Amino acid sequence: MTVSCLAWMVSQLPDFIKILTEISHDAALYLPLFFIYSILAVIILPIPIEAGLFNPYINPVFLVLTLAAGKSIGGFSVFYIGSGISSLLHGKASSHILAKKIVHGLERFVQKTGMPGLLILLSIPLMVDTIPVYLYALLITPHEKKIVSAAVFAGVNFIAGIIRATIVLAIASLFGFHLV
């Protein structure tokens, strides 16, 4: 994907949010688009996803599950993207001393924290998913990839989506915003 393609997609984001807002009353239209939005937020859109949870016309349980499912599919996809380009990262990093040190430090962080670390990072409200998901997908060692399958990686994304959405909705509720 080229930088211009990514820039175009990000430029379309306000229009996409406007469309979501306009169809917020129709669950049959809203939930599939929110699902796609959730997938894209993991794969290519460096934006938080929480805004889609605030729909007074749809039961929050469906919104939370849609967000979590989208994050799961996005995580599954990134796991395979990361597996495919991991060797390229290590090859490029080995030619520059600073890059090599940065990659080595990030690898140690990923190895030390593992899937619990990813779960915690992805559970933080307003966290951009794209960066930590790619970081973990790229830097999981070949040994860990035997333990951490794409299904486990997707599962961590799913659980984190539920935790994160629940935290956001609980905080919103504390401030008097109730969706039910």
Secondary structure, 3 states (H helix, E strand, C coil): CCHHHHHHHHHCHHHHHHHHHHCCCCHHHHHHHHHHHHHHHHHCCCCCCHHHHCCCCCCHHHHHHHHHHHHHHHHHHHHHHHHHHHHHHHHHHCCCHHHHHHHHHHHHHHHHHHHHHHHHHHCCCCCCCHHHHHHHHHHCCHHHHHHCCHHHHHHHHHHHHHHHHHHHHHHHHHCCCCCC
